[in-house]
Amino acid sequence: MSTNSTKATRLSTVVLVVAAAAATATAPDSARAFETDPVGRPPAGFTLHVARQPSAPRWVVRRESANGFLAHDGEPGGHAGFTMAVLDTDQRRNVSVSARVRFAGGQRSGGIVWRVQDAENYYLARLDLDRQDIGLYRVAGGNRTRIDGEDDLELDTTAWHTLRVVQEDENIRVYIGGIRVLRARDRTFVKPGAVGLWCTGDALAQFDDLRLTTPEDKDDHADPRRGR
């Protein structure tokens, strides 16, 4: 083989290796809309967790007209507990994750979890429509600590609301309906983790359009009413 051919072969190999590394460096966008999941059964690809209540998690896929969604059938008297539906795959460190949520009864409290290390260690953005409050929390060793919050939302308690979280390194932003309402920094969990959905144990909650994308600063718009 000639010297030029050898150099060309080595160059091609280097290009392929670099391209493969670039392809794995950024996780692809993904979405779960629950349109094809069997109705009345837990969704495939999720691990379900429950804490501080004796009953098993009650997450099932339901359908309203042509729209499928993931519902949590709350346990009466389970307001002191909580439950999670966590995606089995797609571990990420920097992530933009969003979902639509609607509440039909019980304590109207639910949201998104990310950088989930296990059932007792993760970040949580919790929307509580009974209190008209949104809170950003870290849950470490099962103990929940509030990092930031906003308590004057004035949202419709029966409507669908889009909740979105963006984390890049230690910087966290939380949005409702495309408007940024919270911003904070936290270094508790630095490793990649799973993402998922969370709600109180007695909540009748419905989730749809769970989406994971690459963070984009151009979407960062604050609500001028809150001065953030």
Secondary structure as a PSIPRED ss2 file (coil, helix, strand):
# PSIPRED VFORMAT (PSIPRED V4.0)

   1 M C   1.000  0.000  0.000
   2 S C   1.000  0.000  0.000
   3 T H   0.000  1.000  0.000
   4 N H   0.000  1.000  0.000
   5 S H   0.000  1.000  0.000
   6 T H   0.000  1.000  0.000
   7 K H   0.000  1.000  0.000
   8 A H   0.000  1.000  0.000
   9 T H   0.000  1.000  0.000
  10 R H   0.000  1.000  0.000
  11 L H   0.000  1.000  0.000
  12 S H   0.000  1.000  0.000
  13 T H   0.000  1.000  0.000
  14 V H   0.000  1.000  0.000
  15 V H   0.000  1.000  0.000
  16 L H   0.000  1.000  0.000
  17 V H   0.000  1.000  0.000
  18 V H   0.000  1.000  0.000
  19 A H   0.000  1.000  0.000
  20 A H   0.000  1.000  0.000
  21 A H   0.000  1.000  0.000
  22 A H   0.000  1.000  0.000
  23 A H   0.000  1.000  0.000
  24 T H   0.000  1.000  0.000
  25 A H   0.000  1.000  0.000
  26 T C   1.000  0.000  0.000
  27 A C   1.000  0.000  0.000
  28 P C   1.000  0.000  0.000
  29 D C   1.000  0.000  0.000
  30 S E   0.000  0.000  1.000
  31 A E   0.000  0.000  1.000
  32 R E   0.000  0.000  1.000
  33 A C   1.000  0.000  0.000
  34 F C   1.000  0.000  0.000
  35 E C   1.000  0.000  0.000
  36 T C   1.000  0.000  0.000
  37 D C   1.000  0.000  0.000
  38 P C   1.000  0.000  0.000
  39 V C   1.000  0.000  0.000
  40 G C   1.000  0.000  0.000
  41 R C   1.000  0.000  0.000
  42 P C   1.000  0.000  0.000
  43 P C   1.000  0.000  0.000
  44 A C   1.000  0.000  0.000
  45 G C   1.000  0.000  0.000
  46 F E   0.000  0.000  1.000
  47 T E   0.000  0.000  1.000
  48 L E   0.000  0.000  1.000
  49 H E   0.000  0.000  1.000
  50 V E   0.000  0.000  1.000
  51 A E   0.000  0.000  1.000
  52 R C   1.000  0.000  0.000
  53 Q C   1.000  0.000  0.000
  54 P C   1.000  0.000  0.000
  55 S C   1.000  0.000  0.000
  56 A C   1.000  0.000  0.000
  57 P C   1.000  0.000  0.000
  58 R C   1.000  0.000  0.000
  59 W E   0.000  0.000  1.000
  60 V E   0.000  0.000  1.000
  61 V E   0.000  0.000  1.000
  62 R E   0.000  0.000  1.000
  63 R E   0.000  0.000  1.000
  64 E E   0.000  0.000  1.000
  65 S C   1.000  0.000  0.000
  66 A C   1.000  0.000  0.000
  67 N E   0.000  0.000  1.000
  68 G E   0.000  0.000  1.000
  69 F E   0.000  0.000  1.000
  70 L E   0.000  0.000  1.000
  71 A E   0.000  0.000  1.000
  72 H E   0.000  0.000  1.000
  73 D C   1.000  0.000  0.000
  74 G C   1.000  0.000  0.000
  75 E C   1.000  0.000  0.000
  76 P C   1.000  0.000  0.000
  77 G C   1.000  0.000  0.000
  78 G C   1.000  0.000  0.000
  79 H C   1.000  0.000  0.000
  80 A C   1.000  0.000  0.000
  81 G C   1.000  0.000  0.000
  82 F E   0.000  0.000  1.000
  83 T E   0.000  0.000  1.000
  84 M E   0.000  0.000  1.000
  85 A E   0.000  0.000  1.000
  86 V E   0.000  0.000  1.000
  87 L E   0.000  0.000  1.000
  88 D C   1.000  0.000  0.000
  89 T C   1.000  0.000  0.000
  90 D C   1.000  0.000  0.000
  91 Q C   1.000  0.000  0.000
  92 R E   0.000  0.000  1.000
  93 R C   1.000  0.000  0.000
  94 N C   1.000  0.000  0.000
  95 V E   0.000  0.000  1.000
  96 S E   0.000  0.000  1.000
  97 V E   0.000  0.000  1.000
  98 S E   0.000  0.000  1.000
  99 A E   0.000  0.000  1.000
 100 R E   0.000  0.000  1.000
 101 V E   0.000  0.000  1.000
 102 R E   0.000  0.000  1.000
 103 F E   0.000  0.000  1.000
 104 A E   0.000  0.000  1.000
 105 G E   0.000  0.000  1.000
 106 G C   1.000  0.000  0.000
 107 Q C   1.000  0.000  0.000
 108 R C   1.000  0.000  0.000
 109 S E   0.000  0.000  1.000
 110 G E   0.000  0.000  1.000
 111 G E   0.000  0.000  1.000
 112 I E   0.000  0.000  1.000
 113 V E   0.000  0.000  1.000
 114 W E   0.000  0.000  1.000
 115 R E   0.000  0.000  1.000
 116 V E   0.000  0.000  1.000
 117 Q E   0.000  0.000  1.000
 118 D E   0.000  0.000  1.000
 119 A C   1.000  0.000  0.000
 120 E C   1.000  0.000  0.000
 121 N E   0.000  0.000  1.000
 122 Y E   0.000  0.000  1.000
 123 Y E   0.000  0.000  1.000
 124 L E   0.000  0.000  1.000
 125 A E   0.000  0.000  1.000
 126 R E   0.000  0.000  1.000
 127 L E   0.000  0.000  1.000
 128 D E   0.000  0.000  1.000
 129 L C   1.000  0.000  0.000
 130 D C   1.000  0.000  0.000
 131 R C   1.000  0.000  0.000
 132 Q C   1.000  0.000  0.000
 133 D E   0.000  0.000  1.000
 134 I E   0.000  0.000  1.000
 135 G E   0.000  0.000  1.000
 136 L E   0.000  0.000  1.000
 137 Y E   0.000  0.000  1.000
 138 R E   0.000  0.000  1.000
 139 V E   0.000  0.000  1.000
 140 A E   0.000  0.000  1.000
 141 G C   1.000  0.000  0.000
 142 G C   1.000  0.000  0.000
 143 N E   0.000  0.000  1.000
 144 R E   0.000  0.000  1.000
 145 T E   0.000  0.000  1.000
 146 R E   0.000  0.000  1.000
 147 I E   0.000  0.000  1.000
 148 D E   0.000  0.000  1.000
 149 G E   0.000  0.000  1.000
 150 E E   0.000  0.000  1.000
 151 D C   1.000  0.000  0.000
 152 D C   1.000  0.000  0.000
 153 L C   1.000  0.000  0.000
 154 E C   1.000  0.000  0.000
 155 L C   1.000  0.000  0.000
 156 D C   1.000  0.000  0.000
 157 T C   1.000  0.000  0.000
 158 T C   1.000  0.000  0.000
 159 A C   1.000  0.000  0.000
 160 W C   1.000  0.000  0.000
 161 H E   0.000  0.000  1.000
 162 T E   0.000  0.000  1.000
 163 L E   0.000  0.000  1.000
 164 R E   0.000  0.000  1.000
 165 V E   0.000  0.000  1.000
 166 V E   0.000  0.000  1.000
 167 Q E   0.000  0.000  1.000
 168 E E   0.000  0.000  1.000
 169 D C   1.000  0.000  0.000
 170 E C   1.000  0.000  0.000
 171 N E   0.000  0.000  1.000
 172 I E   0.000  0.000  1.000
 173 R E   0.000  0.000  1.000
 174 V E   0.000  0.000  1.000
 175 Y E   0.000  0.000  1.000
 176 I E   0.000  0.000  1.000
 177 G C   1.000  0.000  0.000
 178 G C   1.000  0.000  0.000
 179 I E   0.000  0.000  1.000
 180 R E   0.000  0.000  1.000
 181 V E   0.000  0.000  1.000
 182 L E   0.000  0.000  1.000
 183 R E   0.000  0.000  1.000
 184 A E   0.000  0.000  1.000
 185 R E   0.000  0.000  1.000
 186 D C   1.000  0.000  0.000
 187 R C   1.000  0.000  0.000
 188 T C   1.000  0.000  0.000
 189 F C   1.000  0.000  0.000
 190 V C   1.000  0.000  0.000
 191 K C   1.000  0.000  0.000
 192 P C   1.000  0.000  0.000
 193 G E   0.000  0.000  1.000
 194 A E   0.000  0.000  1.000
 195 V E   0.000  0.000  1.000
 196 G E   0.000  0.000  1.000
 197 L E   0.000  0.000  1.000
 198 W E   0.000  0.000  1.000
 199 C E   0.000  0.000  1.000
 200 T E   0.000  0.000  1.000
 201 G C   1.000  0.000  0.000
 202 D C   1.000  0.000  0.000
 203 A C   1.000  0.000  0.000
 204 L E   0.000  0.000  1.000
 205 A E   0.000  0.000  1.000
 206 Q E   0.000  0.000  1.000
 207 F E   0.000  0.000  1.000
 208 D E   0.000  0.000  1.000
 209 D E   0.000  0.000  1.000
 210 L E   0.000  0.000  1.000
 211 R E   0.000  0.000  1.000
 212 L E   0.000  0.000  1.000
 213 T E   0.000  0.000  1.000
 214 T C   1.000  0.000  0.000
 215 P C   1.000  0.000  0.000
 216 E C   1.000  0.000  0.000
 217 D H   0.000  1.000  0.000
 218 K H   0.000  1.000  0.000
 219 D H   0.000  1.000  0.000
 220 D C   1.000  0.000  0.000
 221 H C   1.000  0.000  0.000
 222 A E   0.000  0.000  1.000
 223 D C   1.000  0.000  0.000
 224 P C   1.000  0.000  0.000
 225 R C   1.000  0.000  0.000
 226 R C   1.000  0.000  0.000
 227 G C   1.000  0.000  0.000
 228 R C   1.000  0.000  0.000
